[in-house]
Amino acid sequence: MKSLARIGSCVILLASLAGTSFSRAANLSPTNEIIQTIRDLGHAQYAAREAASQRLLKLAETAHQVVLQQCLRVYAQTRDPEVKARLRDAMETIVDRHLFRAPKGYLGVGLNRVNVMGNGQLVIQNRVMPPGSVWVNRVIEDTAAQKAGIQPNDFIIAVDDKKWETGPDGFIQYIQSKSPGEKVKLSLLRDTTTNTVEAVLGELPKAEQEQLYTKEKSREFFENWLANALKQQISHE
């Protein structure tokens, strides 16, 4: 009975703290509310720390970039291991929900799995492949690629003036980093003629999303995001 009473007290305290947080939030700007919520991660009471963790995720629903920015700033500075762990957990959840699983751009081409590095020449089927290009082997019907006039055996030699010495994987990652509806500029080489077209990206099909959105890939995405974000923060200090 005493154990049940303690659990009940904890629930009541958690609800009370959450209510206090919401009433206090009405008097704070969004950024100040986020900062105060992060401070509460180090609160003396466990229930307050739990409430703050949940509140951060709620705030991220409407301001995930600001929440991530403030979390990252404190994460890089704090020496409190619990606060650091809570911030990391919150950031990983927010990155998964709002960045990793965000709608991704889709061009609608199949690519030959050939990586053309910057030096030397690669000749396939009597064709010289330009360095930093990707080679289209099919165009999917009713997609951005078809509407832009891309054809099989075209070389995409640049996108938004970027070349792809990382090969097809780097090209695909760049396209998927864009949002559906965004425009990209594609430089094409067809036979001996170069021209530039503009494509309005569609959304990555659900079947491909299911293959992409795994727990392992989400964790890898977060680790890369965190490393890059910390590096950028250090360079700005």
C-alpha positions in Angstrom: 0.0 0.0 0.0 2.8 2.4 0.8 4.4 1.6 -2.6 1.1 2.4 -4.3 0.8 5.6 -2.3 4.3 6.7 -3.4 3.4 6.0 -7.1 0.2 8.0 -6.7 2.1 10.9 -5.1 4.6 10.8 -8.0 1.9 10.9 -10.6 0.1 13.8 -8.8 3.5 15.7 -8.5 4.2 15.1 -12.2 0.8 16.5 -13.2 1.2 19.4 -10.8 4.6 20.3 -12.3 3.3 19.9 -15.8 0.5 22.3 -15.0 2.9 24.8 -13.4 5.0 24.6 -16.6 2.1 25.3 -18.8 0.9 28.2 -16.8 4.4 29.6 -16.6 4.8 29.1 -20.4 1.9 31.5 -21.1 4.2 34.3 -19.8 7.3 33.3 -21.7 8.4 33.8 -25.3 8.8 30.5 -27.2 12.6 30.7 -27.0 12.6 31.5 -23.3 10.1 28.8 -22.7 12.4 26.3 -24.4 15.4 27.6 -22.3 13.4 27.3 -19.1 12.3 23.8 -20.0 15.9 22.8 -20.6 16.9 24.2 -17.2 14.2 22.0 -15.6 16.0 18.9 -16.9 18.4 19.6 -13.9 15.6 20.1 -11.4 16.0 18.5 -8.0 12.8 16.6 -8.3 12.7 13.5 -10.6 9.1 14.2 -11.6 10.1 17.7 -12.7 12.9 16.4 -14.9 10.5 13.8 -16.5 8.0 16.6 -17.2 10.6 18.8 -18.8 11.8 15.9 -21.1 8.2 15.4 -22.3 7.6 19.2 -22.6 10.7 19.5 -24.9 9.2 17.0 -27.3 5.9 18.9 -27.2 7.6 22.2 -28.0 9.5 20.6 -30.9 6.2 19.9 -32.6 6.0 23.6 -33.6 9.6 24.8 -33.2 11.9 21.8 -33.7 14.8 23.8 -35.1 14.8 26.2 -32.2 14.5 23.3 -29.7 17.4 21.5 -31.3 19.5 24.6 -31.4 19.0 25.3 -27.7 19.4 21.7 -26.7 22.7 21.4 -28.6 24.1 24.6 -27.0 23.5 23.2 -23.5 24.6 19.7 -24.5 28.0 21.0 -25.5 28.5 22.9 -22.3 26.9 20.9 -19.4 28.9 18.6 -17.2 25.8 17.1 -15.6 25.6 13.5 -16.9 21.9 13.2 -16.4 21.1 16.5 -18.1 23.4 15.5 -21.0 21.7 12.1 -21.3 18.3 13.6 -21.3 19.2 16.2 -23.9 20.7 13.5 -26.1 17.6 11.4 -25.8 15.4 14.4 -26.6 17.5 15.4 -29.6 17.5 11.9 -31.0 13.8 11.7 -30.8 13.3 15.1 -32.4 15.8 14.5 -35.2 14.1 11.2 -35.9 10.6 12.7 -36.0 11.3 16.0 -37.7 14.5 15.5 -39.8 15.0 11.8 -40.6 11.3 11.1 -41.2 10.6 14.4 -42.9 9.1 14.1 -46.4 11.9 13.5 -48.9 12.4 14.7 -52.4 12.1 12.2 -55.3 13.4 12.6 -58.9 12.3 9.3 -60.4 15.4 7.9 -62.1 17.2 4.6 -62.0 21.0 4.9 -61.9 23.8 2.7 -63.0 25.9 1.8 -59.9 29.1 3.4 -61.2 31.2 5.8 -59.3 33.1 8.2 -61.6 36.0 9.8 -59.7 37.5 13.2 -60.5 40.7 11.9 -62.3 41.0 9.6 -65.3 38.4 8.5 -67.8 35.8 5.7 -67.5 34.6 4.3 -70.9 31.5 2.1 -70.9 29.7 1.0 -74.1 32.0 3.3 -76.1 30.9 6.3 -74.0 33.2 8.4 -71.9 31.6 9.1 -68.6 32.3 12.6 -67.3 33.9 12.8 -63.9 31.5 13.6 -61.1 28.4 12.5 -63.0 25.7 9.9 -62.6 24.4 7.8 -65.4 20.6 7.4 -65.9 19.5 3.9 -66.9 15.7 4.4 -66.6 13.1 7.1 -66.1 10.0 6.3 -64.1 6.7 7.4 -65.6 4.9 10.4 -64.3 7.7 11.6 -62.1 9.8 14.8 -61.9 12.4 13.3 -64.1 10.0 12.5 -66.9 8.4 15.9 -66.7 11.8 17.6 -66.9 12.6 15.7 -70.1 15.4 13.4 -68.7 15.9 10.3 -70.8 17.7 6.9 -70.3 21.4 7.1 -71.0 21.6 10.8 -70.1 24.4 11.7 -67.8 23.5 14.1 -65.0 26.8 16.0 -64.7 25.6 18.5 -62.0 22.7 19.3 -59.7 22.4 22.9 -58.5 25.9 23.3 -59.8 27.2 20.4 -57.7 29.2 17.4 -59.1 29.0 13.9 -57.6 32.4 12.4 -57.1 30.8 10.4 -54.3 28.8 8.6 -57.0 25.1 7.6 -57.1 24.7 7.3 -53.3 25.8 11.0 -52.8 23.5 12.1 -55.6 20.5 10.2 -54.1 21.2 11.6 -50.6 21.3 15.1 -52.0 17.9 14.7 -53.8 16.4 13.2 -50.6 17.7 16.0 -48.5 15.3 18.3 -50.5 11.6 18.6 -49.8 8.8 17.6 -52.2 7.9 20.6 -54.3 11.4 22.0 -54.3 13.1 22.8 -57.6 16.5 21.5 -58.6 18.6 22.5 -61.6 20.0 19.5 -63.5 22.9 19.8 -66.0 22.5 16.9 -68.5 24.8 15.5 -71.1 23.1 13.7 -73.9 25.4 12.3 -76.6 27.6 15.4 -77.2 25.0 18.0 -76.2 24.8 19.7 -72.7 21.7 21.4 -71.5 20.1 22.5 -68.2 16.6 21.6 -67.1 14.6 22.3 -64.0 12.7 19.6 -62.1 10.1 20.0 -59.4 10.7 17.1 -57.0 8.0 14.7 -56.0 7.8 12.8 -52.7 9.7 9.6 -52.0 7.3 6.7 -52.5 6.0 4.8 -49.4 7.7 1.5 -50.4 11.1 3.3 -50.5 10.3 5.1 -47.3 9.8 1.8 -45.5 13.2 0.5 -46.6 14.8 3.8 -45.5 13.2 4.3 -42.1 14.8 1.6 -40.0 16.0 2.0 -36.4 19.6 1.5 -37.4 19.5 4.1 -40.1 17.8 6.5 -37.8 20.6 6.1 -35.2 23.2 6.5 -37.9 21.5 9.6 -39.2 21.3 11.1 -35.7 25.0 10.3 -35.0 26.0 12.1 -38.2 23.7 15.0 -37.5 25.1 15.4 -33.9 28.7 15.2 -35.0 28.2 17.8 -37.8 26.1 20.1 -35.5 28.7 20.1 -32.8 31.5 20.7 -35.3 29.6 23.7 -36.7 29.0 25.1 -33.2 32.7 24.9 -32.3 33.6 26.7 -35.6 31.2 29.5 -34.8 32.5 30.1 -31.3 
